[in-house]
């Protein structure tokens, strides 16, 4: 690439970094911080957004809701965690009730009894609801059904069996259950090649938009990934050259301008840093050419794919582990387990989307077969967990993430592995602090 063009790209990256910083500042200034307080009991109108599959042994039903109206204007349009006592199940919809409201750490908590409900209006069935009903009707194997709901339709991972949830956590693969760039990317590629040329791009554009808006919950990772794919497709349709790093930075900036509340969303920043580190890891990365295997093309190709997958998994781990360490544990196993398992999740995703667009009219055997392989691999890997249970101050984690991103931007080839040294120093420092 000519040095002049390279210089223009770097200037463009700097511009988008500045735009992102402005977006962060504007979001911070716009974000309304609620003081800790007990607002007492009052009338509330809530939109029930998330309901757990089971609640065994608890005296209440935990719900996720959005405050629509009521006696407390300061919490209108805020997300709230609701404890509904005396209830064992509930439906999505709009509910009017009397509830006690508390605010702690800028989060809204509501406590109410089932007997405090005045009125309930069930949510009208959406296309997504009909899809979920169709999944229940068509897929008989419980693990396959719940994995399909989680991996393809974005249902909470809590619906998986406890043993399968544990295997995902111990192998560090729980992130793959959250619908994000991996899932949207599979869908975009799958649709892109259904038709030739620009027709395939248009199909991909429409399919990704429909998937994000009507099939899965529009959580921050889906929002970010869908925006990026849409921008890439639009640029390709205009026959222009796209720069994926600029698109990532601009997409997150746009999200923060549209919804400042997401500035404090861990899922958005985990998704951002994972994608950022993958992009930077592949920028001027090694070719993984292995001369000793050049005489065996098939083996050489498979080894190359595995090494590239390992490389991507390593840097995705480096981009998320510091942030995860501020509230949970991480595991180095995710580097190996991601590389070994991603082909099976990719195949599950491709066939899952085929099922999705045929409204589950294809045989479910391939999904059941892939689920059995995924379960087997997870069970074997999870027998030897290696958990990194280090607690990090948020400021330190953010500093390390930005420092390593800066290094990765300028380092080339295998020199990018120096980011591992920074991460090791981070872990040692965290252990020393605690």
Backbone torsions as a table, in degrees:
resi	resn	phi	psi	omega
1	UNK	NA	130.4	179.4
2	UNK	-57.3	146.1	-176.8
3	UNK	-62.6	-32.4	179.8
4	UNK	-65.3	-44.5	179.6
5	UNK	-66.5	-38.5	177.8
6	UNK	-62.3	-39.4	178.3
7	UNK	-64.3	-38.9	178.7
8	UNK	-65.5	-38.4	179.0
9	UNK	-65.0	-42.7	179.2
10	UNK	-64.4	-38.3	175.6
11	UNK	-63.2	-38.8	178.4
12	UNK	-64.2	-41.0	177.6
13	UNK	-62.1	-43.4	179.2
14	UNK	-62.1	-41.7	178.2
15	UNK	-59.9	-44.2	-178.7
16	UNK	-70.6	-31.2	173.6
17	UNK	-63.4	-43.2	178.6
18	UNK	-63.8	-40.0	177.6
19	UNK	-62.7	-41.7	178.5
20	UNK	-63.1	-41.7	178.8
21	UNK	-63.2	-39.4	176.6
22	UNK	-64.6	-42.3	179.1
23	UNK	-61.8	-40.4	178.3
24	UNK	-64.5	-43.0	-179.9
25	UNK	-64.6	-46.2	-179.9
26	UNK	-62.4	-43.0	179.8
27	UNK	-62.9	-39.9	179.5
28	UNK	-65.1	-41.8	-179.6
29	UNK	-70.4	-32.8	-179.5
30	UNK	-79.3	-26.2	-176.1
31	UNK	-65.1	124.4	-178.5
32	UNK	-89.3	111.6	-179.7
33	UNK	-88.5	122.3	-179.2
34	UNK	-90.2	131.7	177.3
35	UNK	-71.1	148.1	175.8
36	UNK	-59.4	128.9	-179.0
37	UNK	-165.3	160.2	170.9
38	UNK	-107.1	108.3	-175.5
39	UNK	-81.7	-8.6	179.4
40	UNK	86.3	-165.6	-176.6
41	UNK	-100.5	138.8	-179.8
42	UNK	-164.2	179.2	-178.4
43	UNK	-80.0	136.3	-178.3
44	UNK	-138.6	141.7	170.4
45	UNK	-113.5	117.6	-174.5
46	UNK	-119.3	143.0	169.8
47	UNK	-100.4	111.6	-179.0
48	UNK	-73.4	121.2	-173.2
49	UNK	-108.0	-35.3	-176.2
50	UNK	-139.3	131.5	-177.8
51	UNK	-128.8	130.3	179.0
52	UNK	-69.1	153.9	179.2
53	UNK	-69.9	-41.3	180.0
54	UNK	-139.2	160.3	178.0
55	UNK	-147.7	56.3	-173.3
56	UNK	-67.7	131.9	173.2
57	UNK	80.3	2.5	179.8
58	UNK	-103.3	149.8	179.8
59	UNK	-83.2	-9.0	-177.0
60	UNK	-135.6	165.5	176.3
61	UNK	-107.3	117.4	179.2
62	UNK	-80.5	128.4	-178.6
63	UNK	-127.5	153.6	170.2
64	UNK	-108.0	129.5	-174.7
65	UNK	-140.9	165.0	173.6
66	UNK	-117.0	131.8	-178.9
67	UNK	-79.7	119.2	-177.7
68	UNK	-94.6	-44.0	-174.1
69	UNK	-158.2	179.1	176.0
70	UNK	137.4	-160.0	-175.1
71	UNK	-85.1	-0.6	-174.4
72	UNK	-127.0	83.8	-176.8
73	UNK	-58.2	-28.0	-176.9
74	UNK	-66.0	-16.0	-180.0
75	UNK	-111.7	11.5	176.2
76	UNK	-58.7	138.1	178.4
77	UNK	65.8	13.2	176.1
78	UNK	-91.3	148.9	172.8
79	UNK	-76.3	143.5	-178.3
80	UNK	-137.7	145.2	171.6
81	UNK	-95.1	124.6	-173.9
82	UNK	-114.9	133.4	169.6
83	UNK	-109.0	111.6	-178.7
84	UNK	-106.0	103.7	-177.1
85	UNK	-77.3	146.5	177.4
86	UNK	82.2	8.3	-179.3
87	UNK	-117.9	141.2	177.1
88	UNK	-110.1	-21.4	176.5
89	UNK	-152.6	164.3	-178.9
90	UNK	-156.5	169.7	178.8
91	UNK	-122.1	154.1	172.9
92	UNK	-63.6	144.2	179.6
93	UNK	158.6	-167.4	179.8
94	UNK	-107.4	128.3	-176.2
95	UNK	-124.7	139.6	174.3
96	UNK	-110.1	127.4	-176.4
97	UNK	-155.7	170.2	170.8
98	UNK	-98.3	127.2	-177.8
99	UNK	-144.8	153.9	174.6
100	UNK	-89.3	133.8	-174.6
101	UNK	-117.3	129.1	174.5
102	UNK	-127.3	147.1	176.0
103	UNK	-120.9	122.4	179.2
104	UNK	-135.8	126.9	178.5
105	UNK	52.9	41.6	178.5
106	UNK	65.6	18.9	176.1
107	UNK	-115.4	144.8	-176.6
108	UNK	-99.6	129.5	178.5
109	UNK	-122.6	130.2	-178.6
110	UNK	-123.7	132.5	176.9
111	UNK	-119.1	131.2	-179.9
112	UNK	-151.4	165.0	175.6
113	UNK	-107.9	153.7	178.4
114	UNK	-58.1	-31.3	-179.2
115	UNK	-76.2	-10.7	179.1
116	UNK	-85.8	0.5	-177.8
117	UNK	-79.9	127.0	177.2
118	UNK	-90.5	-43.0	-172.8
119	UNK	-152.7	147.6	178.0
120	UNK	-140.8	129.9	178.3
121	UNK	-119.5	110.5	-179.1
122	UNK	-61.4	147.5	177.9
123	UNK	-72.6	138.3	176.8
124	UNK	-65.2	142.9	-177.7
125	UNK	-64.6	131.1	177.4
126	UNK	-101.6	176.3	175.6
127	UNK	-60.3	-37.8	178.1
128	UNK	-62.7	-42.4	178.6
129	UNK	-61.0	-41.5	179.7
130	UNK	-68.0	-34.2	176.1
131	UNK	-63.5	-44.1	179.8
132	UNK	-62.5	-39.8	177.1
133	UNK	-64.2	-40.1	179.5
134	UNK	-65.2	-38.2	177.2
135	UNK	-61.7	-46.1	178.0
136	UNK	-59.7	-35.6	-177.9
137	UNK	-76.5	-37.6	-170.2
138	UNK	-92.1	-42.3	-174.9
139	UNK	-93.8	116.9	-174.9
140	UNK	-89.9	-35.5	-179.8
141	UNK	-67.7	125.3	-171.8
142	UNK	-64.1	-45.4	-178.8
143	UNK	-65.8	-40.9	178.8
144	UNK	-64.2	-44.2	-179.8
145	UNK	-60.0	-47.0	-176.9
146	UNK	-72.9	-33.3	175.8
147	UNK	-67.0	-38.9	177.0
148	UNK	-62.8	-44.9	179.9
149	UNK	-61.8	-40.9	-177.6
150	UNK	-75.0	-51.1	-171.9
151	UNK	-75.1	-37.6	-175.7
152	UNK	-98.1	-40.0	-173.0
153	UNK	-103.4	-2.2	174.0
154	UNK	75.0	23.5	175.3
155	UNK	-70.9	156.1	179.5
156	UNK	-59.4	144.6	-178.9
157	UNK	-66.0	-14.0	-179.2
158	UNK	-62.4	-18.6	-179.2
159	UNK	-75.6	-15.2	176.6
160	UNK	-70.0	155.8	176.8
161	UNK	-60.7	152.4	-177.5
162	UNK	-59.6	-38.9	-179.6
163	UNK	-65.9	-39.4	179.9
164	UNK	-70.7	-38.2	175.0
165	UNK	-59.2	-44.9	-179.6
166	UNK	-60.8	-41.7	179.8
167	UNK	-63.5	-39.9	177.9
168	UNK	-63.8	-42.1	179.6
169	UNK	-65.8	-46.5	-175.1
170	UNK	-68.1	-28.9	178.9
171	UNK	-90.6	-2.5	179.8
172	UNK	72.9	18.9	-177.2
173	UNK	-102.1	10.8	-177.5
174	UNK	-62.5	-27.4	-179.3
175	UNK	-63.8	-27.0	-176.4
176	UNK	-71.6	-14.8	178.2
177	UNK	-80.5	-20.0	-179.9
178	UNK	-82.0	119.8	-179.2
179	UNK	-61.7	121.0	-177.1
180	UNK	-154.7	-143.2	-174.6
181	UNK	-62.3	-36.9	-179.4
182	UNK	-60.7	-45.9	-177.8
183	UNK	-70.4	-47.6	-179.8
184	UNK	-64.5	-35.8	177.8
185	UNK	-64.7	-42.9	177.4
186	UNK	-59.2	-46.4	-178.9
187	UNK	-62.7	-44.7	-177.7
188	UNK	-63.3	-43.1	179.0
189	UNK	-66.2	-43.6	-180.0
190	UNK	-58.4	-46.1	-177.9
191	UNK	-75.4	-31.2	-177.1
192	UNK	-58.6	-36.5	-173.9
193	UNK	-99.9	13.9	173.1
194	UNK	-72.5	-32.6	178.7
195	UNK	-131.7	155.8	-177.6
196	UNK	-78.4	156.4	170.5
197	UNK	56.9	-139.1	-175.8
198	UNK	-67.9	-23.7	178.7
199	UNK	-64.9	-40.0	177.5
200	UNK	-65.4	-38.1	177.3
201	UNK	-63.5	-40.7	179.4
202	UNK	-66.1	-40.0	177.2
203	UNK	-62.9	-43.4	179.1
204	UNK	-63.3	-42.2	178.5
205	UNK	-60.4	-47.8	179.8
206	UNK	-66.6	-41.3	-177.7
207	UNK	-66.5	-43.7	179.3
208	UNK	-64.8	-41.7	179.4
209	UNK	-63.5	-44.2	-180.0
210	UNK	-65.4	-41.4	179.9
211	UNK	-60.6	-45.2	-177.4
212	UNK	-70.5	-36.2	-173.3
213	UNK	-87.9	-31.0	-170.0
214	UNK	-123.6	-14.3	-174.3
215	UNK	-108.2	-43.7	-179.4
216	UNK	-113.0	155.2	173.7
217	UNK	-61.3	136.2	-175.8
218	UNK	-82.7	68.6	177.4
219	UNK	-77.9	166.9	-175.5
220	UNK	-53.6	-44.3	178.8
221	UNK	-61.9	-39.2	177.7
222	UNK	-66.1	-43.9	178.6
223	UNK	-56.2	-49.5	-178.3
224	UNK	-64.2	-48.3	-177.2
225	UNK	-64.8	-42.4	-178.8
226	UNK	-65.2	-42.9	177.5
227	UNK	-58.8	-45.0	-179.1
228	UNK	-61.5	-46.3	-179.8
229	UNK	-63.4	-42.5	179.5
230	UNK	-61.8	-43.8	178.7
231	UNK	-63.7	-42.8	179.1
232	UNK	-60.4	-45.3	-178.7
233	UNK	-65.2	-43.8	179.6
234	UNK	-61.4	-40.8	179.0
235	UNK	-65.6	-40.1	177.6
236	UNK	-64.8	-38.4	178.6
237	UNK	-63.9	-28.0	178.3
238	UNK	-88.2	4.2	-179.0
239	UNK	58.2	31.5	177.1
240	UNK	-101.5	168.0	-179.3
241	UNK	-96.2	129.5	-178.1
242	UNK	-102.0	151.5	175.9
243	UNK	-120.4	111.2	-169.9
244	UNK	-65.6	-32.0	179.0
245	UNK	-66.9	-43.7	177.5
246	UNK	-62.6	-38.3	-179.8
247	UNK	-65.7	-40.7	177.3
248	UNK	-60.9	-50.1	-177.4
249	UNK	-62.3	-42.9	-179.2
250	UNK	-68.0	-38.9	-179.1
251	UNK	-61.9	-45.9	179.8
252	UNK	-66.9	-37.9	176.7
253	UNK	-59.9	-45.6	-179.6
254	UNK	-62.8	-41.5	178.7
255	UNK	-59.9	-42.5	-178.6
256	UNK	-70.7	-34.5	176.4
257	UNK	-66.8	-38.7	-178.6
258	UNK	-74.8	-42.7	-177.0
259	UNK	-133.9	87.0	-177.6
260	UNK	-59.2	-25.5	-179.0
261	UNK	-59.4	-26.4	-176.5
262	UNK	-74.4	-4.2	174.7
263	UNK	-56.9	-31.0	-176.9
264	UNK	-103.7	20.5	178.9
265	UNK	-89.9	114.7	177.8
266	UNK	-61.8	-37.8	-176.7
267	UNK	-64.3	-36.2	177.8
268	UNK	-64.4	-46.1	-175.6
269	UNK	-75.1	-31.3	173.0
270	UNK	-63.3	-43.8	178.6
271	UNK	-64.3	-41.2	-179.1
272	UNK	-64.3	-50.7	-176.1
273	UNK	-69.2	-35.8	176.5
274	UNK	-61.2	-45.6	-180.0
275	UNK	-68.1	-41.9	179.2
276	UNK	-58.9	-46.0	-177.4
277	UNK	-68.7	-34.5	176.8
278	UNK	-64.9	-44.5	179.0
279	UNK	-61.4	-46.2	-178.7
280	UNK	-68.8	-32.5	179.0
281	UNK	-67.8	-33.9	-178.5
282	UNK	-85.8	-14.3	178.1
283	UNK	-73.4	116.5	-177.3
284	UNK	55.0	40.8	-177.0
285	UNK	-85.4	169.3	177.7
286	UNK	-63.3	154.9	178.2
287	UNK	-88.2	-13.3	-178.9
288	UNK	57.5	34.4	174.9
289	UNK	-76.6	128.0	-178.0
290	UNK	-117.3	97.1	-175.0
291	UNK	-53.5	-37.0	-175.5
292	UNK	-64.2	-18.7	-177.2
293	UNK	-108.6	8.3	-175.1
294	UNK	-64.2	-24.6	180.0
295	UNK	-78.4	-7.0	179.8
296	UNK	-122.9	81.1	-171.3
297	UNK	-54.2	-43.7	-176.3
298	UNK	-65.3	-46.2	179.4
299	UNK	-64.8	-40.1	179.7
300	UNK	-60.4	-43.5	-178.6
301	UNK	-64.9	-44.0	-179.0
302	UNK	-66.9	-39.5	177.7
303	UNK	-64.4	-41.0	178.6
304	UNK	-60.7	-45.8	179.3
305	UNK	-60.3	-41.5	-178.9
306	UNK	-65.6	-42.9	-179.3
307	UNK	-65.3	-38.6	177.1
308	UNK	-64.6	-43.1	177.8
309	UNK	-61.7	-41.2	178.5
310	UNK	-64.2	-41.6	179.3
311	UNK	-61.7	-46.6	179.6
312	UNK	-63.7	-44.0	-179.2
313	UNK	-62.8	-40.2	-179.4
314	UNK	-60.8	-47.1	-176.1
315	UNK	-77.3	-27.9	171.9
316	UNK	-63.9	-38.1	176.7
317	UNK	-63.9	-44.8	-179.7
318	UNK	-64.9	-26.5	-179.4
319	UNK	-84.7	-12.0	-177.7
320	UNK	-119.0	-31.2	-173.5
321	UNK	-57.8	-44.4	179.4
322	UNK	-58.8	-40.7	180.0
323	UNK	-70.3	-40.5	178.2
324	UNK	-61.7	-35.0	-177.1
325	UNK	-66.0	-11.5	178.1
326	UNK	-78.7	-16.6	-178.1
327	UNK	-140.5	-9.0	-177.3
328	UNK	-155.6	-167.7	177.5
329	UNK	-108.1	160.4	174.9
330	UNK	-129.1	173.4	-179.7
331	UNK	-141.8	136.6	176.4
332	UNK	-65.6	-17.3	179.0
333	UNK	-58.6	-25.2	-177.0
334	UNK	-60.0	-27.5	-179.8
335	UNK	-66.0	-48.7	179.9
336	UNK	-74.8	-47.4	-175.0
337	UNK	-63.6	-34.9	177.2
338	UNK	-64.9	-43.6	-179.1
339	UNK	-65.3	-39.4	-178.1
340	UNK	-76.5	-29.2	-172.7
341	UNK	-100.0	-22.1	-173.8
342	UNK	-58.1	-35.8	177.4
343	UNK	-61.1	-35.6	-179.0
344	UNK	-75.1	-36.5	175.2
345	UNK	-68.7	-35.7	176.9
346	UNK	-62.3	-46.2	178.8
347	UNK	-63.5	-40.3	177.6
348	UNK	-61.5	-40.8	-179.9
349	UNK	-66.1	-45.0	-179.1
350	UNK	-61.5	-49.4	-179.3
351	UNK	-69.7	-33.2	177.3
352	UNK	-62.2	-40.0	178.3
353	UNK	-71.4	-33.1	173.3
354	UNK	-60.6	-44.8	176.3
355	UNK	-60.8	-41.6	-177.5
356	UNK	-60.6	-45.9	-175.4
357	UNK	-82.9	-5.2	170.9
358	UNK	-107.9	11.3	-179.1
359	UNK	54.5	43.2	177.1
360	UNK	56.8	48.6	176.5
361	UNK	-104.4	4.5	176.5
362	UNK	-93.9	162.9	176.1
363	UNK	-60.7	140.6	-178.9
364	UNK	-91.0	-2.3	-178.4
365	UNK	-55.9	-45.3	179.2
366	UNK	-57.7	-38.7	177.5
367	UNK	-64.6	-41.8	179.8
368	UNK	-66.2	-38.7	179.0
369	UNK	-65.3	-45.4	179.7
370	UNK	-66.2	-36.1	177.2
371	UNK	-62.9	-41.7	179.8
372	UNK	-64.4	-37.9	177.4
373	UNK	-66.4	-45.5	-179.7
374	UNK	-60.6	-45.5	179.4
375	UNK	-61.3	-43.5	-179.4
376	UNK	-61.5	-46.6	-178.4
377	UNK	-65.4	-42.0	-179.8
378	UNK	-63.9	-41.6	-179.8
379	UNK	-62.6	-41.1	-179.0
380	UNK	-68.3	-45.1	-177.1
381	UNK	-69.8	-36.1	-175.3
382	UNK	-71.9	-9.1	178.9
383	UNK	-70.9	-17.6	-178.7
384	UNK	-128.2	65.7	-176.5
385	UNK	-71.2	146.7	175.1
386	UNK	-130.1	92.0	-173.6
387	UNK	-93.6	138.0	174.7
388	UNK	-103.6	96.5	-177.3
389	UNK	-99.5	67.2	179.2
390	UNK	-106.9	136.8	179.4
391	UNK	-100.2	127.5	-177.4
392	UNK	-121.6	138.8	169.3
393	UNK	-62.7	145.1	-176.6
394	UNK	-59.8	-41.8	-177.7
395	UNK	-61.0	-40.7	179.2
396	UNK	-65.9	-44.1	179.1
397	UNK	-60.2	-43.6	-179.6
398	UNK	-65.7	-41.2	178.8
399	UNK	-60.5	-45.4	-179.0
400	UNK	-65.0	-40.7	179.6
401	UNK	-63.2	-44.3	-179.5
402	UNK	-69.6	-40.8	179.1
403	UNK	-61.4	-47.2	-179.7
404	UNK	-66.3	-36.8	177.7
405	UNK	-62.8	-40.4	178.0
406	UNK	-61.4	-46.0	178.7
407	UNK	-62.5	-46.1	-176.7
408	UNK	-62.7	-30.5	-179.2
409	UNK	-64.2	-36.9	-174.7
410	UNK	-99.0	-25.0	-179.0
411	UNK	-73.7	153.4	-179.5
412	UNK	-126.4	153.9	174.3
413	UNK	55.7	-138.6	-176.8
414	UNK	-71.6	-11.4	176.8
415	UNK	-64.6	-18.7	177.9
416	UNK	-63.5	-21.1	178.8
417	UNK	-67.2	-10.6	174.4
418	UNK	-61.8	-20.6	176.1
419	UNK	-61.1	-27.5	176.3
420	UNK	-63.8	-37.1	179.9
421	UNK	-63.5	-42.7	177.9
422	UNK	-62.4	-40.3	-179.3
423	UNK	-66.6	-41.8	178.0
424	UNK	-60.8	-42.9	177.1
425	UNK	-61.3	-37.7	178.2
426	UNK	-62.8	-45.9	-179.3
427	UNK	-63.2	-45.9	179.8
428	UNK	-60.9	-41.8	179.9
429	UNK	-64.9	-39.8	178.5
430	UNK	-63.5	-43.2	178.3
431	UNK	-64.0	-37.2	179.9
432	UNK	-67.0	-42.0	-179.0
433	UNK	-62.8	-39.7	-175.3
434	UNK	-102.6	NA	NA
